[in-house]
Amino acid sequence: MHSQLVYVIHKQDYKENGALLSLLGQETGRFQAIIHGVKGGKRNSKAALIQPFQQLQIFSKHTPYANTLVSIRQIETTSIRFPLSGNASLCGFYLNELLYRLVHEQIDAPVLFERYQQSCYQLLKSMNEVLEQQARMQSWALRKFEFELLEQIGHGINPEHDVHGEALLSSALYHCIADYGIVPAQHQSDLNLSGRCLSALLGETMPEGCLGGLKRMLQQLIQAQLGTKPLQSVRLWQQMSRIESK
């Protein structure tokens, strides 16, 4: 029996009494699994387990491998759970949707698994702060996740050197081109960033005065991989923002 730690990043109904799960595994990256017996009322224990932001330990007969559908034989919760709510929850669903849309099955990504957990922890931690600080902490958690995700799927950037191999200067401005790299800025643009802001992506300390620029740059890089289909989590965020502004 094979076991590993996972998070549910997407689920849908499967036949009469099952669910098709997209999971982020600590050992095998993203993979698909089916679980039976998840319907049958509010007291169904399996249905209660397969919730987002809850670390699970699953047991299956075989180790997940490319293009296979794993059948879960047993499932248990661990002590790690992130009860996100409000904007933090929307941020968490954004992380899940990025994983579902951009991470191909069987990418071996233990680093991404750890970054996902760290991001969820930071989102949970932000809920104890005042609104302005909440927004800053949540933005930084998303930027760090986007940066790591791009690296793991083969579309990352090097925030230390430009495409010519020159070290980035802290005070100089740079422009990032999807699937090419960082180049010295030639024209004024909202997408230009200082070397200081770019190098901050390598650390954990939230940089001052950089979050807006990093968001614009990283989301441009993310969008280049997503294509034209919009993210549902972003659309929901926009709808919520319009309601709150009325």
Secondary structure as the mmCIF struct_conf table of DSSP 4:
data_model
#
loop_
_struct_conf.conf_type_id
_struct_conf.id
_struct_conf.beg_label_comp_id
_struct_conf.beg_label_asym_id
_struct_conf.beg_label_seq_id
_struct_conf.end_label_comp_id
_struct_conf.end_label_asym_id
_struct_conf.end_label_seq_id
STRN STRN1 HIS A 2 TYR A 14
TURN_TY1_P TURN_TY1_P1 LYS A 15 ASN A 17
STRN STRN2 GLY A 18 GLY A 25
TURN_TY1_P TURN_TY1_P2 GLN A 26 THR A 28
STRN STRN3 GLY A 29 HIS A 36
BEND BEND1 GLY A 40 GLY A 41
TURN_TY1_P TURN_TY1_P3 LYS A 42 ARG A 43
HELX_RH_AL_P HELX_RH_AL_P1 SER A 45 LEU A 49
BEND BEND2 ILE A 50 ILE A 50
TURN_TY1_P TURN_TY1_P4 PRO A 52 PHE A 53
STRN STRN4 GLN A 54 SER A 60
BEND BEND3 LYS A 61 HIS A 62
TURN_TY1_P TURN_TY1_P5 ALA A 66 ASN A 67
STRN STRN5 LEU A 69 ARG A 81
HELX_RH_AL_P HELX_RH_AL_P2 GLY A 86 LEU A 102
TURN_TY1_P TURN_TY1_P6 GLU A 105 GLN A 106
HELX_RH_AL_P HELX_RH_AL_P3 PRO A 110 SER A 126
TURN_TY1_P TURN_TY1_P7 MET A 127 ASN A 128
BEND BEND4 GLU A 129 GLU A 129
HELX_RH_AL_P HELX_RH_AL_P4 LEU A 131 GLN A 152
TURN_TY1_P TURN_TY1_P8 ILE A 153 GLY A 154
TURN_TY1_P TURN_TY1_P9 PRO A 159 GLU A 160
STRN STRN6 HIS A 161 HIS A 161
TURN_TY1_P TURN_TY1_P10 VAL A 163 HIS A 164
BEND BEND5 GLY A 165 GLY A 165
HELX_LH_PP_P HELX_LH_PP_P1 GLU A 166 GLU A 166
STRN STRN7 ALA A 167 ALA A 167
HELX_LH_PP_P HELX_LH_PP_P2 LEU A 168 LEU A 169
TURN_TY1_P TURN_TY1_P11 SER A 170 SER A 171
BEND BEND6 ALA A 172 ALA A 172
STRN STRN8 LEU A 173 ILE A 177
TURN_TY1_P TURN_TY1_P12 ALA A 178 TYR A 180
STRN STRN9 GLY A 181 PRO A 184
BEND BEND7 HIS A 187 HIS A 187
TURN_TY1_P TURN_TY1_P13 ASP A 190 LEU A 191
STRN STRN10 LEU A 193 SER A 194
HELX_RH_AL_P HELX_RH_AL_P5 GLY A 195 SER A 199
HELX_RH_3T_P HELX_RH_3T_P1 ALA A 200 LEU A 202
BEND BEND8 GLY A 203 THR A 205
HELX_LH_PP_P HELX_LH_PP_P3 MET A 206 PRO A 207
TURN_TY1_P TURN_TY1_P14 GLU A 208 GLY A 209
HELX_RH_AL_P HELX_RH_AL_P6 LEU A 211 LEU A 226
TURN_TY1_P TURN_TY1_P15 GLY A 227 THR A 228
BEND BEND9 LYS A 229 LYS A 229
HELX_LH_PP_P HELX_LH_PP_P4 PRO A 230 LEU A 231
HELX_RH_AL_P HELX_RH_AL_P7 GLN A 232 SER A 245
#
